[in-house]
Amino acid sequence: MPIPQHVFEPPFNIIRSSHVVLDVTDLKLSREFYETIVGLHVEDADDKDVYLRAAEEHQHHSLVLRKAAAPACARLGFKVGNDKDLDKAAAFLSENGLACAFVDQAFQGRTLQFTDPFGFQIELYAAMERRPHLLRRYDLYRGCHPQRLDHFNVFAAEVQDTMEFYARLGFRLTEYAEEDGPNGRIAAAWMHRKGNVHDFAITNGKGPRLHHFAYWTPTAMNIIHLCDVMASQGFVKNIERGPGRHGISNAFFLYVRDPDGHRLELYTSDYFTGDHDHEPLRWSLRDPRRQTLWGAPAPRSWFEQGSPFTGQAVREPKFVADVLVAD
């Protein structure tokens, strides 16, 4: 299938992935997991919402936990360049028949919310309340010392169409997995705005669902240390996959599940993709190195389980990708 061309003058300027809003059933338990096990820092909290961020982030939050009756992903958040980009985004969405609405969101002010054509619920903002970063507050470091939110990965029922839509918004393809043969279909795509491998990854599967969100850690040893922390605190069963290294993105990784089953990746060691002539890297869907350069192969749960988006029906994928699954 065709890969999209880079769009260097998109209709509005998305800077990077910014934050994720999760619905959780036990707010206290989820807060304890992300704060004391993973090591994120709580900025504000009440009996309905908890706002957390990582050590390197100046922004008020990169993870919002909302108390709810059922677990789900409520929103994926992206930062845009300035307030005019919000107006440009609203105009673009309206011109393309997509409903959108401005809301005044806590700690991030004027925010544009919409559902894309594939059911992913998105919000855009230009200026979030700023806090001093905690990079050198080593006395506050816990868990795996997460530094910043890095990316989202979603299950999409229509990978090609989803990839092409986000390419129109200026997301640039860095790597993709494709079936072999002259009519091979793209089963996964990694796209970025900020100059590394991805801000938004699109994976073939029942969708719309969130596969995972990821935080960057300083070193691979921080990720290994998290395994020790989780084991010592009774969360060893929440370690789903890893540690290991992907061929795709070159990432050293660990995937864990929070108390509601939301999947979190801890991630380090990818590479620079900011040059305007950076060419996407193709992977054969049958190449086992793309998933796992070394380490145990992915379990079936990693391919099949994900977080639905609040209020969105989940659709079967256009095709079933022939992926390698651990027995």
N, C-alpha and C positions, 0 to 999 in steps of 0.2 A: 504494500500500500504506500501511497506517497507520503513523504515527510514534509511538514510545513516549512516554508521559508521564514527566516528571521524577519520580524517587523520592527524596524528601528524608530518609526514614528507612529506609535499606537494612538488610539483615540483619547486615552488618558494615561497618566504615568503611575503605575504600581511600582513601589520601591522594593517590597519584600513581603514574605509571610510574617505575620505579626503575633497572632494570638488565636487560641481555640477556646470555645465555650462548650463545656460538657455538662450534661444533665447526669446527676448522680443520685442514688437512692439513700445513702447514708453520708451526710455531709461531714460529720465528725470523723468517720473512718477514712473517707477519701482525703480529707485535709491531712490527717496523720500520715497517710501513705506518701503523699507528695511532699510534705514538709519534712518529716523525720526520716523516711526511708530514702526517697529520691534526692532530697536536699534543696528543693525550691524554697523561696522566702515568701512568707505571707505579708502582704502589704495592707490589706483591709479585709475584714470579715464580719459577718453578722449571722443570724440564724437561717438565712436564705442563700447567701452567696459568699464565696471565698475567692480572693484575688491573689495570685501568686506570680512571682517573676524569678528569673535566674540572675546569677551574680554579675554578669557583664551588662545587663540590660538597664538603660536609663528609663525606659518606659514603665508605667505603673504596673502593668500586668502582661503576661503572655499566656496565662492559663486562668480561666474562670470556671469555678465549680458551682453549679446551680442545684439546689435541692429539688428533686422531682420524683414523680411516682415510678418512672421507668428510666433506665439508662439510655442515653442517646447523645448524638452530637448536635448541639443547637446552632452553632455558627463557626465558620472559619473566617478569620480576620486578616486583612491585608492593609498595609500602610500605603497611602498615596503621597505624591509629592507635596501638594498644597491644597488649599480649600477650593481653588478653581478646578482642580482635577476631580473633585467630588461632583461639581456641576457638569463637567464634561462627561463623567461616567453616567450620571443620571440621564443626560441627553442621549448618549449612545444606547443605553438600555431601552429607553422609550422608543427611539427610532427603530430598534430591533424587536419591538413587541414584548419586552420583558418588564413586568411591573417592578417598581422599586419605591422605597419610601425613606425619607429622612427622619431620623429619630435622634433624641438627645441622650446619648448613652453614658452611663456613669464613668467618669474618669477619662473619657475620650471624646466628649463633646459631640459635635455634629457628625453623625454617622449615617452612611447610606447602606441600607439593607436590601437585598434582593435574593431571589432564587434563580440560579442559572437554568438554561434549557434542559439540564439533565438531572435537576433536583438537588444540587448542592447549594446549601444556604450560606451566603457570603455576606460579609459586611466590610465596608471600606471606611477609613477615617484618615485625617491628615495630621492631627496633633493630639497626642495622648499626654495626660499629666505626667510630668517628669519627676524622677526621684534620683538621688545620688546613687551611682552604681556601687556595687559591693565587691568589685573585683579584688581589691586589696584588703577586704575585711576577712582575712583568713580565719579569724576567730569564729566567724559565723558559718564556715563551710561545713556541710554535712553530706551524707550519701555519696553520690558520684561527682559532687561539685559541678552541677550543671551550669553552663555559662550563658547560653542563649537558645531560644527556640530556633530551629533550623528549617523545618519543612513539614508539609502534610503529604500523606499518601492516601488516595481514595480508591475504592472499588467503583468502577464505572461500567454500566451496561453497554455503553456506546463509546469505546475507547477512541476510535478515529475521530468521531464528531467532537468529542470533548476536547481532544488534543487540538483540533483545528480552531475551536472556539477560543481557547486560551492563547493560542498563537496569535489570533487577531488582537488580543489585549496586550501583546508584547512579550509574552512568555516565550523563551527560546529553548528549543529542544537540545539536550546535551547527550542523552543516551536513549536507546529504545530497544525493545525485544520484539523480534518478528519471526513468524513462521518461515521455514525454508521453502524454496520453490518460487516460480514466477508469479503466483497469485497469493503470496504470503501476506497474512494480515498482521498488523501491529497489535500486540497483546499488552504492551506496557510502554509508557513514555515518561521520561524525567525532564522537567521543564523548570527554568529558573528566571528570576529577575535580578538577583543580587550579586551574581558573578561566581557562584559555586555550582555544584551539580544540580541542585534542585531546591525550589521553593514549593513546588506542587508536582506530585507524581500521580500518574493515572494508571490503574491496574485493572485488567479485564476481570469481571466478576459480577455477581448480583449487586446492583446499585440503584440509587446512590447510598453508599455507606462509607464511613471513615475507616480506612485500614489502620493507620497509625499517625501519630504526630511525634516529632523527634526533637530532642535537645542535644546540643553539642556539648561535649565534655573536653577537658584540656588534653587528656592522654588516654590511651588504651588501659593503663593501670587504674584509672578512675572507674572505668566500666567493670573491670575485674573486681575491684574493691566493692562495687555495688552488689555483686553476686555474694560476697562474704556477708555484707550487711543484711541482705534479704534472707540468707540462710539463717543467720543468727537471730533474726527477728520473726521467724516463722513464716516467711513468704517464699520459701524455695519453690513451692508449687506454682507461684506466679511467674517464674522464669519460663518463658515459652520457647525461646530460641536463642542460641548463642551462649557465650561470646564466640564470634567468628569474624570472617572478613568476606564482604561481598566482592565479586568481580565488578559488577555495576557500582559505580561511584567510588570504588576502592575503599569503601567505608569499613572501619572496625565497628562492630555493632553488638547490641544486646536488645532483645525484645522482651518486655515484661507486660503483665496484665495488672491493671489496678483492681481494687475491690469490686468494681462493677463490670469488669471485663474489658474496659477500654484499653487499647494497645498503645504502649509508649515505647519508642525506640531511643536508646542512648547511643551516641553516634560520634565518631571522630575520623579524621584522616582522609577527607575527600580532596578535591583539587580545584584550581582556578579555571573558570570558563568565560571570563569577561571579554576576551578579544572579539571584535565584531565578526571575524572570519572563523571563529571556532566551529569546527564541523562535528555534527552528531556522530556518536559511536554506535554502530549496530551490533547487537548480540543475537545469535541464533537462539530461538526459544528452546532448543534441545541442548544447548551448551550448559553443562552443570556448573561451570565456573561463574556464570553471571549471578546466580543466586548465592553460591557458596564457593569462593575461591579456596577456602579451607574452613573446616569445622563441620558440624553435623548438618545434614540437609534439612530443609524446612519441613515441619510437621504439617499434617493435613489442616489443622486448625488455622495455620498461618494463611492458607489459601481460601478458607471457607468462612471464617468468622470475622465480623466487623461490627462497628457501631452504626445503627441507622441514624438518619437525620430526622429531627423532631417533626412529626407530622407528614413525612414523605413516604409514599409507597415504594417498596423495593421491587425492581424489575429483574427479570432474567436477562443475562447478557445476550448480545446478538450472536455470539458464537462461544463455544467452550474451548478454551486454550488447552493444548496438550502439554502440561507442565510436569516436571519431575517432582514427585512427592515422596517423602520418606515413608517407609513401611511402618 
